[in-house]
């Protein structure tokens, strides 16, 4: 790897032993993947490790070493969601003991994060690019992010450049302010090797579409055509929310770090089908293909067909528009069915800044939601279900990411709404 004189000074230990370790880590990582040089990180950092799990003590020890050496991130950063918010999603006594055992280092870790350069107390969200949070890279920014749903959004919707890095590598890169130049940071690495043709009769479910694409192309880059017929051209808040959820599914059901959507995403608008590699493969997605994908989802509940304990909506975190839309849908359905509360408790997951703004702006509505058994929380539902006691609960979700990593059962948005109101699972629904 070709390094600048300043980078060589760091690597040789002239700027301190600990910073030397950091640079050695970054350089070794880059050389492993064929990087020939480092590029300056121009966007704000986002870290994937947000939880103080007792099982990752070496990580906390490493951070102490960084702090004791006076090292911090080059810029203030955001981080993934907290694992628990007791006043919003109150577990039982035994479950709370389990949470405290699993995430017993949470308070200490958040002190560490603050010393390293955490943006503020509300900086815990997987969707740091939402306007209310403000960690929004611009087109062409080099990043070193790790959170898969944020990586694919930054690359695809914003046109920034980041690889799917691992936890810890993101922090190392952010401390030296450099990222290895390979993969999705390069022009060649952003070429598409798949042409995905959308030929559905109606707008496809974003989660199912992302799932289908991810399972087919895996870590490759798809160029998606035909979606503009359902979303329109260019970007707007509705389209951005759709792509956020679709992208998260491509990244969890596969390992997609970048997709292009014809006439919508910035690089596809600028470069069109010249982004396609000459030897690209083609994948056709129609109604039958999405139905097949849905029907193949496994049911991981120990007992099937029972009444679910919770409805989880928002993985990744909901945008403000999505939060308000779901609240309207739920309240309207309650009124139409002449009910005072939902049959299954509903938890809407969103960024702390959005939660705080909604509660402050609409305190009466928020209290009414609580009486309806509808809750707004900022935690990571995946971390909630990592508690083995909670992971055994029958939980339904409209998130393919949550379905992929936990025992939660996936349903489409209309099905989720009906489950919340009636408490009944639909007949002949997806899964086997």
C-alpha positions in Angstrom: 0.0 0.0 0.0 1.3 3.4 -0.9 1.2 5.7 2.1 1.7 9.5 2.4 4.6 10.7 4.6 2.1 11.6 7.4 0.6 8.1 7.2 4.1 6.5 7.2 5.0 8.5 10.3 1.9 7.2 12.1 2.7 3.6 11.0 6.3 3.9 12.2 5.2 5.0 15.6 6.2 8.7 15.5 2.7 9.8 16.6 2.5 7.3 19.5 2.3 3.6 20.0 -1.5 3.3 20.3 -2.1 5.4 17.1 0.5 3.2 15.4 -1.6 0.1 16.3 -4.7 1.8 14.9 -2.9 2.6 11.6 -1.5 -0.9 11.4 -5.0 -2.3 11.8 -6.4 -0.1 9.0 -3.5 -0.8 6.6 -3.5 -4.5 7.2 -7.3 -4.5 6.6 -6.9 -2.6 3.4 -4.1 -4.7 2.1 -6.1 -7.9 2.8 -8.7 -6.6 0.3 -6.2 -5.2 -2.2 -6.4 -1.5 -1.4 -3.4 0.4 -2.9 -3.9 3.6 -0.8 -6.0 5.3 1.9 -8.5 8.1 1.2 -9.6 10.8 3.7 -12.9 10.2 5.3 -15.1 13.2 4.4 -18.4 12.3 6.0 -19.3 11.9 9.7 -18.8 8.5 11.2 -21.4 6.0 12.3 -20.5 3.1 14.5 -22.4 -0.2 14.5 -21.5 -1.3 18.1 -24.0 0.4 20.4 -24.6 -2.3 23.0 -22.6 -2.9 26.2 -22.6 -6.7 26.0 -20.6 -8.5 28.6 -19.3 -10.9 25.9 -17.2 -8.3 24.1 -14.9 -7.2 27.0 -11.8 -7.1 24.8 -13.5 -4.4 22.7 -14.1 -2.3 25.7 -10.5 -2.8 26.9 -9.3 -1.7 23.4 -11.5 1.5 23.7 -10.0 2.2 27.1 -6.5 2.0 25.6 -7.6 4.5 22.9 -9.1 6.9 25.4 -6.1 6.7 27.7 -3.8 7.6 24.8 -6.0 10.7 24.2 -7.4 9.5 20.9 -10.8 10.4 19.6 -12.8 10.1 16.4 -11.8 12.8 13.8 -15.5 14.0 13.9 -18.4 13.4 16.3 -20.3 10.2 15.4 -23.6 8.5 15.6 -24.1 4.9 16.7 -26.7 2.1 16.3 -29.7 2.0 18.7 -29.6 1.1 22.4 -30.6 -2.4 23.4 -33.3 -1.4 25.8 -35.5 1.4 26.9 -37.3 0.3 30.1 -39.8 3.1 30.4 -41.1 2.4 26.8 -40.9 -1.4 26.5 -41.1 -2.7 30.0 -40.0 -6.4 30.3 -40.9 -8.6 33.2 -38.8 -8.9 36.3 -36.9 -12.0 35.1 -36.4 -10.6 31.6 -35.0 -7.4 33.1 -32.5 -9.4 35.1 -31.5 -11.1 31.8 -31.1 -7.8 30.1 -28.9 -6.5 32.9 -26.7 -9.6 32.7 -26.4 -9.5 28.9 -25.9 -5.7 28.5 -24.4 -5.1 31.9 -21.7 -2.8 30.4 -24.1 -0.4 28.7 -23.7 2.5 31.1 -19.9 2.2 31.1 -19.8 1.8 27.3 -21.8 5.0 26.8 -19.3 6.9 28.9 -16.6 5.5 26.7 -18.5 6.5 23.6 -18.9 10.1 24.9 -15.2 10.3 25.4 -14.5 9.0 21.9 -16.7 11.7 20.3 -20.4 10.6 20.5 -22.5 13.3 18.8 -25.1 13.7 21.6 -27.4 11.7 23.9 -29.8 11.1 21.0 -27.2 9.8 18.6 -28.4 6.2 18.9 -30.2 5.0 15.7 -29.5 2.7 12.8 -31.0 5.4 10.5 -28.5 8.2 11.2 -29.2 9.7 7.8 -32.7 10.8 8.7 -33.1 14.6 8.5 -33.9 14.8 12.2 -30.7 13.0 13.2 -28.5 14.9 10.6 -25.7 12.5 9.9 -26.3 12.8 6.2 -23.3 12.2 3.9 -23.3 13.9 0.5 -22.6 12.3 -2.8 -19.0 11.3 -3.2 -18.2 11.4 0.5 -15.8 8.6 1.7 -17.0 6.8 4.8 -16.1 3.8 6.9 -19.5 2.6 8.1 -20.5 -0.9 9.2 -24.2 -1.0 9.9 -25.5 -2.9 6.9 -28.8 -1.0 6.4 -27.0 2.4 6.7 -24.2 1.3 4.4 -26.5 0.4 1.6 -28.6 3.5 2.1 -25.5 5.8 2.1 -24.1 4.2 -1.0 -27.3 3.9 -3.0 -29.7 6.7 -2.1 -27.1 9.3 -1.1 -24.3 8.4 -3.5 -21.6 8.3 -0.7 -18.9 5.7 -0.8 -18.4 3.1 2.0 -17.6 -0.6 2.2 -19.5 -3.0 4.5 -16.9 -2.8 7.2 -16.8 -4.8 10.4 -17.4 -3.5 13.9 -14.2 -2.1 15.3 -12.8 -1.4 11.8 -15.2 1.5 11.5 -13.8 3.1 14.7 -10.2 2.5 13.7 -10.7 4.2 10.3 -12.5 7.1 12.0 -9.7 7.7 14.5 -7.1 8.0 11.7 -9.6 9.7 9.5 -8.8 7.4 6.6 -10.4 4.4 4.8 -8.7 1.8 2.5 -9.5 2.4 -1.1 -11.1 -0.8 -2.5 -14.5 -2.3 -3.3 -17.4 0.2 -3.2 -15.1 3.1 -2.8 -13.8 2.6 -6.3 -15.6 3.4 -9.6 -15.2 -0.2 -10.8 -16.5 -1.6 -7.6 -19.7 0.4 -8.1 -20.5 -1.2 -11.4 -23.6 -3.5 -11.5 -23.3 -7.1 -12.4 -27.0 -7.8 -12.3 -29.9 -6.2 -14.2 -33.0 -6.7 -12.0 -36.3 -6.2 -14.0 -39.4 -5.4 -12.0 -42.6 -6.5 -13.7 -45.1 -6.6 -10.9 -48.7 -5.6 -11.4 -48.6 -3.2 -8.4 -46.0 -1.5 -6.4 -44.0 -4.4 -4.8 -43.7 -4.7 -1.1 -40.3 -3.1 -0.3 -39.3 -5.8 2.2 -40.2 -8.7 -0.1 -38.5 -7.1 -3.1 -35.3 -6.4 -1.1 -35.4 -10.0 0.1 -35.7 -11.4 -3.4 -32.9 -9.3 -4.7 -30.6 -10.0 -1.8 -31.0 -13.7 -2.0 -30.4 -13.7 -5.7 -27.4 -11.3 -6.1 -25.9 -11.9 -2.6 -22.9 -9.4 -2.3 -23.1 -8.2 -5.9 -24.4 -4.8 -7.2 -27.8 -4.8 -8.8 -29.1 -2.3 -11.3 -32.9 -2.2 -10.9 -35.3 -1.2 -13.7 -39.0 -0.8 -13.7 -39.4 0.4 -10.1 -39.8 4.0 -11.3 -43.1 2.9 -12.8 -44.4 2.4 -9.2 -42.4 5.1 -7.4 -42.0 7.8 -10.0 -38.7 9.4 -11.0 -36.2 11.0 -8.6 -36.2 11.0 -4.8 -38.8 12.3 -2.3 -39.5 11.3 1.3 -41.9 8.5 0.3 -39.4 7.0 -2.1 -36.5 7.4 0.3 -38.5 5.5 3.0 -39.3 2.7 0.5 -35.7 2.4 -0.5 -34.5 2.4 3.1 -36.6 -0.7 3.8 -35.9 -2.4 0.5 -32.2 -1.8 0.9 -32.1 -3.2 4.5 -33.7 -6.4 3.2 -31.1 -6.7 0.4 -28.4 -6.3 3.0 -29.7 -8.8 5.5 -31.1 -11.4 3.1 -28.0 -11.0 1.0 -25.0 -8.9 1.5 -25.8 -6.0 -0.8 -23.9 -2.8 -0.1 -25.0 -0.8 -3.1 -27.9 -0.9 -5.6 -28.8 1.4 -8.4 -32.4 2.2 -9.4 -33.0 3.5 -12.9 -34.3 7.1 -12.9 -34.2 7.3 -9.1 -30.9 6.9 -7.4 -28.3 9.6 -8.1 -25.6 7.5 -9.9 -28.3 5.8 -12.0 -29.8 9.2 -12.9 -26.4 10.5 -14.0 -24.9 7.4 -15.7 -27.8 5.3 -16.6 -27.2 1.7 -17.9 -23.5 2.5 -18.4 -23.2 1.4 -14.8 -23.9 -2.2 -16.0 -20.9 -4.4 -16.3 -20.9 -5.9 -19.9 -21.2 -9.4 -18.6 -24.2 -8.7 -16.3 -26.8 -11.3 -15.4 -30.6 -10.7 -15.5 -33.2 -11.5 -12.8 -36.9 -11.0 -13.5 -39.2 -10.2 -10.5 -42.9 -10.5 -11.0 -45.9 -11.2 -8.7 -45.3 -14.9 -8.8 -41.6 -14.5 -7.8 -42.5 -12.4 -4.8 -45.2 -14.8 -3.7 -42.7 -17.7 -3.9 -40.2 -15.8 -1.8 -42.9 -15.0 0.8 -44.1 -18.6 0.9 -40.6 -19.9 1.5 -40.0 -18.0 4.8 -39.6 -20.4 7.7 -41.7 -20.1 10.8 -39.4 -20.3 13.8 -42.0 -20.2 16.6 -42.0 -23.2 18.9 -45.8 -23.2 18.7 -47.5 -21.9 15.5 -50.9 -20.3 15.1 -50.9 -18.7 18.5 -51.8 -15.2 19.4 -48.6 -13.0 19.1 -47.3 -11.1 22.1 -46.1 -8.0 20.2 -46.2 -6.3 16.9 -42.8 -4.7 16.0 -42.6 -2.1 13.3 -39.5 -0.2 12.4 -36.3 -2.2 11.7 -34.5 -0.1 10.4 -35.9 2.8 12.4 -39.0 4.5 11.0 -38.7 7.9 9.3 -41.0 10.6 10.7 -43.3 10.2 7.7 -43.5 6.4 8.3 -44.2 6.9 12.0 -47.0 9.2 11.3 -48.5 7.0 8.6 -48.5 4.0 10.9 -50.1 6.0 13.7 -52.8 7.2 11.3 -53.5 3.6 10.0 -53.7 2.2 13.5 -56.0 4.9 14.9 -58.2 4.8 11.9 -58.6 1.0 12.2 -59.4 1.3 15.8 -62.1 3.9 15.1 -63.6 1.8 12.2 -63.8 -1.3 14.5 -65.1 0.8 17.5 -62.2 -0.4 19.7 -60.4 1.5 22.4 -57.1 -0.3 22.1 -55.2 -2.7 19.8 -55.5 -6.4 20.5 -51.8 -6.9 20.3 -49.4 -4.3 21.8 -47.8 -2.3 18.9 -44.2 -0.9 19.2 -43.1 1.6 16.7 -39.3 1.9 16.5 -37.7 5.2 15.5 -34.8 7.5 16.2 -34.6 9.3 19.6 -34.8 12.7 17.9 -38.0 11.7 16.1 -39.5 10.2 19.3 -38.6 13.3 21.3 -40.0 15.7 18.7 -43.3 13.7 18.3 -43.9 13.6 22.1 -43.1 17.3 22.5 -45.2 18.4 19.5 -48.2 16.1 20.2 -48.4 15.3 23.9 -52.1 14.7 23.9 -51.9 12.4 20.9 -49.0 10.6 22.5 -51.0 9.9 25.7 -53.9 8.7 23.6 -51.6 6.3 21.8 -50.4 4.9 25.1 -54.1 4.3 26.1 -54.5 2.5 22.8 -51.5 0.2 23.7 -49.4 1.8 20.9 -45.9 2.7 21.9 -43.0 4.7 20.3 -39.6 3.4 21.3 -36.0 4.0 20.2 -34.4 0.6 21.0 -33.1 -2.0 18.5 -35.8 -4.7 18.3 -33.1 -7.2 17.3 -31.2 -6.5 20.5 -34.5 -6.9 22.4 -34.9 -10.4 20.9 -31.3 -11.3 21.6 -32.5 -11.7 25.2 -33.2 -15.5 25.0 -36.3 -15.0 27.2 -37.7 -12.4 24.8 -36.5 -14.3 21.7 -38.9 -17.1 22.6 -41.9 -14.8 22.4 -44.2 -15.0 19.4 -43.5 -11.6 17.8 -44.8 -10.4 14.4 -43.1 -7.8 12.2 -43.1 -6.2 8.8 -39.3 -6.1 8.8 -37.4 -8.6 6.8 -34.2 -7.7 8.6 -35.8 -8.5 12.0 -37.3 -11.7 10.5 -33.9 -12.8 9.2 -31.9 -12.4 12.4 -34.5 -13.4 15.0 -37.6 -15.7 15.5 -40.0 -12.9 14.6 -42.5 -13.8 11.9 -42.9 -11.6 8.9 -46.2 -10.3 7.5 -47.0 -7.6 5.0 -48.2 -4.2 6.1 -51.9 -4.9 5.6 -51.6 -8.2 7.5 -49.7 -6.6 10.3 -52.4 -3.9 10.7 -55.1 -6.6 10.8 -53.1 -8.7 13.4 -52.7 -5.6 15.6 -56.5 -4.9 15.5 -57.9 -8.4 15.7 -55.1 -10.4 17.4 -55.6 -13.1 14.8 -53.0 -14.4 12.3 -54.2 -14.4 8.7 -55.1 -17.7 7.1 -52.9 -18.9 4.2 -50.2 -16.3 4.9 -46.6 -16.6 3.9 -44.2 -18.9 5.6 -44.0 -22.7 6.1 
